[in-house]
């Protein structure tokens, strides 16, 4: 499930990136979500 969520977030991330920073706030939100997911994943792998 986390993998699916991560794929969805990366997709959104690249789409937003293509908009070239018009949505800077949303981009920062996404980056936070992505790093949160990575942390969760690391905890699960321990």
Secondary structure, DSSP 8 states (H G I E B T S, - for coil): -HHHHHHHHHHHHHHHHHTTTTTHHHHHHHHHHHHHHHHHHHHHH-
